[in-house]
Amino acid sequence: MSMAAAAQAMAALLWLPQAALLAWAVQRLADGGGLHGVLALAGGVAAVGLLRAAFDAWGVRRALEDARQALGALRRAATAALAGGSPVDRDRPASGLAASVLAEQAEAIVPWLARFQPVRLRLMVVPLAIALAVGALSWVAAAILVVAAPLIPLFMALVGRRAQAASEAQLARQGDMNAFLLDRLRGLSTLRALGAVDHTALRLRASAQDLHRRTMAVLRIAFLSSAVLELFAALGVAMVAVYVGFHLLGHLQFGSWGRTLSLGQGLFILLLAPAFFEPLRELSAVWHDRAAGEAARKALASLDGAGPRLPGQSDAALPAEPAPAGGALGVRVRGLRFAPAGERPVLDAFDLDVRPGERLAILAPSGGGKTTLLSLLAGLVAPQAGQVFIGGVPMDEAHAPGLRRRMGWMGQRAHVFAGSLDANVDLGRPVADAQAVARAIDFAGLADVAAGRPSQSLGEAGVGLSGGEAVRLALARLAVNDEAGLLLADEPTAHLDAETADRVIDALLTLSRGRTLVLATHDPRLAARMDRVLRLDAAPLREAA
C-alpha cells in the first residue's frame, strides 16, 4: 500500500467525524442551543475540513509523482529493449508504432496508477467504516447500503471486460495508423512519382474513420459503466432517505435497535449515505482509466519483449570484458548455424577463417546468406549453434560490447538522423573528436555538403541527400572510427553508377590498410580487387583466388 493511497483514504475517512460534528451542531440548534452553542462545533468542522484537504492534496500530488516515476521506468525498459534489439530483426515493431506507444499510449498509465490504485484502497476501507458507523445507529439503513453496494461492481465488471477489450483494440489501431502514416510520409516522394498520393490519402481517411468508430465505442462503454453506477447509487441513497424520513415521522419504528433515532442521528446517516457510494462513483470514473492503462502497459510490454536482443544487451548479460588489443582483427567461425524462424537454415555447419589484414569478398545470390553472415560476425544476431571468434575472442555476452567497439559497419542503406552532418558522422561516440570528424568528412568527399549546410540539419532518413552522398556518409562513419580493426560492408556499391562505385571501392581499400575487411557484394569489379572471394550458394562452399 503506497503512502499516497493511504493519505487519500485517510482524507475520505475524516468525513465521518466531520459529518458527526455537523449532525451534532444541527441537533443543538434544534434543541434551542442558539448560535453560541455551535461555534465550537463549527470550528471543529472547519479544522477537520482543512485536515482532509491537506491529506487529499498531499496524496494526489504524491500519487502523481509515483505514477510518473513508474511510467518513466516502464518507458526506459521498453526503450532499452528496442535499443538492444537487433537492427536486422524482421519482427521489430514499426518505428511509427513504437513512437506512438512510447509517447502517446503510455500516458494512459499515469491516470491508471495515480487514480485507480488510491480509489481501490478507498473502496476497501471507506464503505466498511461507514457501514459500521451507520449500523451502530440503524441496522436497516446499513442493510440497504450493504445490499445495494455489490450490485455496482458486479455490473461494472461485466461492462469493464468489454471496455478493456475495446481499449486494447483502439490503442492497437491507433499505433497501426501512426506506423502507416510515418511510413507513407517517408516515402512521399516515391508516392508522388508513382501517382499514388490520392490512393494513400483515401486509405489514411478510411483508417482515421475506423479509429474514430473504435474511440466512440470505447466512450459508449465508459458512459454505460457510469450510468450503471449512478442508477444503483441513487436508488440506495433514496431508499435510506425514505427509511430515515418515515422513521423520524414515526411511521417506521423498527430497525434502530429498539430506540427512536434523533434528528442529529438521522442527519448523520443521511450525510454518510452518499459518502458510502462515493468510492464506487470514483471507481466508475476511473474504470476507463484502468482499461486504457492496462492496455497501454501491455503495449509497452510488447515492445519490451519484441524479438531477440543483441548479444551483450540482454538482461542477464555478463559484465563487459575489454576489447582485444589494437590492430587488424582476424575472424574464425566454427560450426555456425542460423535459421530464421520457420525457415530452412541459411548457414549450417559453416566454418570460416579470415587472417588479420585480409580483404575478403562474399558472393552469393539474393537470399544466399551474405547479409546474415555479416550480421553474425558483427554480433547483430546470435547463432543457433557454433561460435564466432573476433581477434581470438568469442562473440558472447561478456565480450560482444567490446568487440563491437573494434568494428566498423557499413550497411546497404545508412540511416540518416535529423541533425547536423557532424552528429551523423560521429553518432555520439566519445572517441570521435571534432578534428577526427572533420578528417572523416573530407576523406568521404562530403566537404561540399558540409560547406553548403554550415548551420542546417540533415532531414530524417536522409531528406536532401542524394544516394551517393548517403553512401559517402556511411564511409565517413567508417573513417571516423580509428579503433576499428575489422570493417564489415554490406553491398557498398549497390545502386551506384560506375564512377561513384569506383570512388567507393578506392575509399574502402584505403580504409582497409592495416585492417581486416569483409564485405558482401554482387559487384564483380569490387570482388576482383579483394584478396580472396568466398562464394555462398546451394552447393558446397568454394573459394576463388
VOSEVO-548370 format. One record per residue (C-alpha): x, y, z; residue in one letter. Coordinates in steps of 0.5 Angstrom, whole numbers, plus 500, padded with zeros to 3 digits. Layout:
! VOSEVO-548370
REC  east  north   up  r
REC     X      Y    Z  A
...
//
This chain:
! VOSEVO-548370
REC  east  north   up  r
REC   500    500  500  M
REC   503    507  498  S
REC   503    513  502  M
REC   499    517  497  A
REC   494    512  497  A
REC   494    512  505  A
REC   493    519  505  A
REC   487    520  501  Q
REC   484    514  504  A
REC   485    518  511  M
REC   482    524  508  A
REC   476    520  506  A
REC   475    517  513  L
REC   476    524  516  L
REC   469    525  513  W
REC   466    521  519  L
REC   468    526  525  P
REC   466    532  520  Q
REC   459    529  519  A
REC   458    527  526  A
REC   460    535  528  L
REC   455    537  523  L
REC   450    533  525  A
REC   451    535  533  W
REC   451    542  531  A
REC   444    541  528  V
REC   442    538  534  Q
REC   444    543  538  R
REC   440    548  534  L
REC   434    544  534  A
REC   434    544  542  D
REC   435    551  542  G
REC   442    552  544  G
REC   443    558  540  G
REC   449    560  535  L
REC   454    561  541  H
REC   453    553  543  G
REC   455    551  536  V
REC   461    556  535  L
REC   466    550  538  A
REC   463    545  533  L
REC   463    550  527  A
REC   471    551  529  G
REC   472    543  529  G
REC   468    542  523  V
REC   473    547  519  A
REC   479    544  523  A
REC   477    537  520  V
REC   476    540  513  G
REC   483    543  513  L
REC   486    537  515  L
REC   482    533  510  R
REC   484    538  505  A
REC   492    537  507  A
REC   491    530  507  F
REC   488    529  500  D
REC   492    535  497  A
REC   499    531  499  W
REC   496    524  497  G
REC   494    527  490  V
REC   501    530  489  R
REC   505    524  491  R
REC   501    519  487  A
REC   502    523  481  L
REC   510    523  482  E
REC   510    516  484  D
REC   506    515  477  A
REC   511    519  473  R
REC   517    515  476  Q
REC   513    508  475  A
REC   512    511  468  L
REC   519    513  467  G
REC   522    506  469  A
REC   517    503  464  L
REC   519    507  458  R
REC   526    506  460  R
REC   525    499  460  A
REC   522    499  453  A
REC   527    504  450  T
REC   533    500  453  A
REC   529    493  450  A
REC   528    497  443  L
REC   536    500  443  A
REC   538    493  445  G
REC   534    489  440  G
REC   538    487  433  S
REC   537    492  428  P
REC   536    486  423  V
REC   531    483  426  D
REC   525    483  421  R
REC   520    483  427  D
REC   522    489  430  R
REC   516    494  431  P
REC   515    499  426  A
REC   518    506  428  S
REC   511    509  428  G
REC   508    504  432  L
REC   514    504  437  A
REC   514    512  438  A
REC   506    512  439  S
REC   507    507  444  V
REC   512    511  448  L
REC   510    518  447  A
REC   502    518  447  E
REC   499    511  449  Q
REC   504    510  455  A
REC   501    517  458  E
REC   495    513  460  A
REC   499    509  465  I
REC   499    516  469  V
REC   492    516  471  P
REC   491    509  472  W
REC   497    509  477  L
REC   495    516  480  A
REC   488    515  481  R
REC   486    508  480  F
REC   490    505  486  Q
REC   488    510  491  P
REC   481    509  489  V
REC   481    502  490  R
REC   484    503  497  L
REC   479    507  499  R
REC   474    502  496  L
REC   476    497  501  M
REC   476    502  507  V
REC   471    507  507  V
REC   465    503  506  P
REC   466    499  511  L
REC   468    504  516  A
REC   461    508  514  I
REC   457    501  514  A
REC   460    500  521  L
REC   458    507  524  A
REC   451    507  520  V
REC   450    500  523  G
REC   451    503  530  A
REC   445    507  530  L
REC   441    503  525  S
REC   441    496  522  W
REC   436    497  517  V
REC   440    503  514  A
REC   446    499  514  A
REC   443    493  511  A
REC   440    498  505  I
REC   447    500  504  L
REC   451    493  504  V
REC   445    490  499  V
REC   446    496  494  A
REC   453    496  494  A
REC   455    489  491  P
REC   451    490  485  L
REC   455    496  483  I
REC   462    493  482  P
REC   458    486  479  L
REC   455    490  473  F
REC   461    495  473  M
REC   466    488  472  A
REC   461    486  466  L
REC   462    492  463  V
REC   469    493  464  G
REC   471    487  461  R
REC   468    490  454  R
REC   472    496  456  A
REC   479    494  457  Q
REC   478    490  450  A
REC   475    496  447  A
REC   481    500  449  S
REC   486    495  447  E
REC   483    495  440  A
REC   483    502  440  Q
REC   490    503  442  L
REC   493    498  437  A
REC   489    501  431  R
REC   492    508  433  Q
REC   499    505  433  G
REC   498    502  427  D
REC   495    508  424  M
REC   501    512  426  N
REC   506    507  423  A
REC   502    507  417  F
REC   503    515  417  L
REC   510    515  418  L
REC   512    510  413  D
REC   508    514  408  R
REC   511    521  410  L
REC   518    518  409  R
REC   516    515  402  G
REC   512    521  400  L
REC   517    523  394  S
REC   516    516  391  T
REC   509    516  392  L
REC   509    523  388  R
REC   513    520  383  A
REC   508    514  382  L
REC   502    518  383  G
REC   499    514  389  A
REC   498    520  393  V
REC   491    520  393  D
REC   490    513  394  H
REC   494    514  400  T
REC   490    519  402  A
REC   484    515  402  L
REC   487    509  406  R
REC   489    514  411  L
REC   482    517  411  R
REC   479    510  412  A
REC   484    509  417  S
REC   482    515  421  A
REC   475    514  421  Q
REC   476    507  423  D
REC   480    509  429  L
REC   474    514  430  H
REC   469    509  431  R
REC   473    505  436  R
REC   474    511  440  T
REC   467    512  440  M
REC   466    505  442  A
REC   470    506  448  V
REC   467    512  450  L
REC   460    509  450  R
REC   462    503  454  I
REC   465    508  459  A
REC   459    512  460  F
REC   455    506  460  L
REC   459    504  467  S
REC   458    511  470  S
REC   450    510  468  A
REC   450    503  472  V
REC   454    506  478  L
REC   449    513  478  E
REC   443    508  478  L
REC   444    504  484  F
REC   448    509  488  A
REC   442    514  487  A
REC   437    508  489  L
REC   441    506  495  G
REC   441    514  498  V
REC   434    515  496  A
REC   432    508  500  M
REC   436    510  506  V
REC   433    517  506  A
REC   426    515  505  V
REC   427    510  511  Y
REC   430    516  516  V
REC   425    520  514  G
REC   419    515  515  F
REC   423    513  522  H
REC   423    521  524  L
REC   416    522  523  L
REC   414    516  527  G
REC   411    511  521  H
REC   417    506  522  L
REC   419    504  529  Q
REC   424    498  527  F
REC   431    498  525  G
REC   434    502  530  S
REC   436    497  536  W
REC   430    499  540  G
REC   430    506  540  R
REC   428    512  536  T
REC   433    516  532  L
REC   434    523  534  S
REC   434    529  529  L
REC   442    529  529  G
REC   443    521  528  Q
REC   438    521  522  G
REC   442    527  519  L
REC   449    523  521  F
REC   446    517  517  I
REC   444    522  511  L
REC   451    525  511  L
REC   454    518  511  L
REC   450    515  505  A
REC   452    519  499  P
REC   459    518  502  A
REC   458    511  502  F
REC   458    510  495  F
REC   463    516  493  E
REC   469    511  493  P
REC   464    507  488  L
REC   463    513  484  R
REC   470    515  484  E
REC   472    508  481  L
REC   467    508  476  S
REC   470    515  474  A
REC   477    511  473  V
REC   475    505  471  W
REC   476    507  464  H
REC   483    510  466  D
REC   484    503  469  R
REC   482    499  462  A
REC   486    504  458  A
REC   492    504  463  G
REC   493    496  463  E
REC   492    496  455  A
REC   498    501  455  A
REC   502    497  460  R
REC   501    491  455  K
REC   503    495  449  A
REC   510    497  453  L
REC   511    490  455  A
REC   510    488  448  S
REC   516    493  446  L
REC   520    490  452  D
REC   519    483  449  G
REC   520    485  442  A
REC   525    480  439  G
REC   532    478  441  P
REC   537    482  444  R
REC   544    484  441  L
REC   549    479  445  P
REC   551    483  451  G
REC   545    487  451  Q
REC   540    482  455  S
REC   538    483  462  D
REC   543    477  464  A
REC   549    480  460  A
REC   555    479  464  L
REC   560    485  466  P
REC   563    487  459  A
REC   570    485  458  E
REC   575    489  455  P
REC   576    489  447  A
REC   582    486  444  P
REC   589    490  443  A
REC   589    495  437  G
REC   591    493  430  G
REC   588    488  425  A
REC   583    483  428  L
REC   582    476  425  G
REC   576    472  424  V
REC   575    465  426  R
REC   568    462  425  V
REC   567    454  427  R
REC   560    450  426  G
REC   556    456  425  L
REC   548    455  424  R
REC   543    460  423  F
REC   536    459  421  A
REC   530    465  421  P
REC   524    463  425  A
REC   520    458  421  G
REC   525    458  415  E
REC   531    453  413  R
REC   538    454  415  P
REC   541    460  412  V
REC   548    457  415  L
REC   549    450  417  D
REC   556    447  420  A
REC   559    454  417  F
REC   567    455  418  D
REC   571    461  416  L
REC   578    463  417  D
REC   580    471  416  V
REC   587    473  417  R
REC   588    479  420  P
REC   589    485  415  G
REC   586    480  410  E
REC   581    483  405  R
REC   575    478  404  L
REC   569    479  399  A
REC   563    474  400  I
REC   559    473  394  L
REC   552    469  394  A
REC   545    470  390  P
REC   540    474  394  S
REC   538    471  400  G
REC   544    466  400  G
REC   546    469  407  G
REC   551    474  406  K
REC   548    480  410  T
REC   546    474  415  T
REC   554    472  416  L
REC   556    479  416  L
REC   551    480  422  S
REC   553    474  426  L
REC   560    477  425  L
REC   558    484  428  A
REC   554    481  433  G
REC   548    484  431  L
REC   544    477  431  V
REC   546    471  435  A
REC   547    464  432  P
REC   543    458  434  Q
REC   550    454  434  A
REC   557    455  433  G
REC   562    460  435  Q
REC   565    467  432  V
REC   572    469  435  F
REC   574    476  433  I
REC   581    477  434  G
REC   581    471  438  G
REC   576    473  443  V
REC   569    470  443  P
REC   563    474  441  M
REC   559    472  447  D
REC   555    476  452  E
REC   561    478  456  A
REC   566    480  450  H
REC   560    483  445  A
REC   560    490  447  P
REC   568    491  447  G
REC   568    487  440  L
REC   563    492  437  R
REC   567    498  439  R
REC   573    495  435  R
REC   569    494  429  M
REC   566    499  423  G
REC   560    497  420  W
REC   557    500  413  M
REC   550    497  411  G
REC   546    497  405  Q
REC   543    504  407  R
REC   546    508  412  A
REC   540    511  416  H
REC   541    519  417  V
REC   538    522  423  F
REC   535    529  424  A
REC   541    533  426  G
REC   548    536  424  S
REC   553    533  419  L
REC   558    532  425  D
REC   553    529  429  A
REC   551    524  424  N
REC   558    522  423  V
REC   561    521  430  D
REC   554    518  432  L
REC   555    521  439  G
REC   562    516  440  R
REC   567    519  445  P
REC   573    517  441  V
REC   571    522  435  A
REC   573    529  437  D
REC   572    535  432  A
REC   578    534  429  Q
REC   577    527  427  A
REC   570    528  425  V
REC   573    534  420  A
REC   578    529  417  R
REC   573    524  416  A
REC   568    528  412  I
REC   574    531  408  D
REC   576    524  407  F
REC   569    522  405  A
REC   568    527  400  G
REC   563    531  404  L
REC   566    537  405  A
REC   562    541  400  D
REC   556    538  404  V
REC   559    541  410  A
REC   560    548  407  A
REC   553    548  404  G
REC   550    547  410  R
REC   554    550  416  P
REC   549    551  420  S
REC   543    547  418  Q
REC   541    540  420  S
REC   540    534  415  L
REC   533    531  415  G
REC   531    525  418  E
REC   532    519  413  A
REC   537    523  409  G
REC   532    528  406  V
REC   536    533  402  G
REC   542    528  401  L
REC   543    524  394  S
REC   544    517  394  G
REC   552    518  393  G
REC   552    523  399  E
REC   549    518  403  A
REC   554    512  402  V
REC   559    517  403  R
REC   556    519  410  L
REC   557    511  411  A
REC   564    512  409  L
REC   565    518  414  A
REC   563    514  419  R
REC   568    508  418  L
REC   573    513  417  A
REC   572    517  424  V
REC   573    510  428  N
REC   580    510  429  D
REC   579    504  434  E
REC   576    499  428  A
REC   581    493  427  G
REC   575    490  423  L
REC   571    493  417  L
REC   564    490  415  L
REC   561    493  409  A
REC   554    490  406  D
REC   553    492  399  E
REC   557    498  399  P
REC   557    499  391  T
REC   550    497  390  A
REC   545    502  386  H
REC   551    507  385  L
REC   554    509  378  D
REC   560    506  376  A
REC   564    513  377  E
REC   561    513  384  T
REC   562    506  385  A
REC   570    506  384  D
REC   571    512  389  R
REC   567    508  394  V
REC   572    502  392  I
REC   578    506  393  D
REC   576    509  399  A
REC   575    502  402  L
REC   581    500  400  L
REC   585    506  403  T
REC   581    505  410  L
REC   583    497  410  S
REC   590    499  410  R
REC   592    495  417  G
REC   585    493  418  R
REC   581    487  416  T
REC   576    488  411  L
REC   570    483  410  V
REC   565    485  405  L
REC   558    482  402  A
REC   557    484  394  T
REC   554    483  388  H
REC   560    487  384  D
REC   565    483  380  P
REC   569    489  380  R
REC   569    490  387  L
REC   570    483  389  A
REC   576    483  384  A
REC   580    488  388  R
REC   580    484  394  M
REC   585    479  397  D
REC   580    473  397  R
REC   573    471  395  V
REC   568    467  398  L
REC   562    464  395  R
REC   556    462  398  L
REC   551    458  395  D
REC   547    452  395  A
REC   553    448  393  A
REC   559    446  398  P
REC   563    453  400  L
REC   568    454  395  R
REC   573    460  394  E
REC   576    464  389  A
REC   583    467  389  A
//
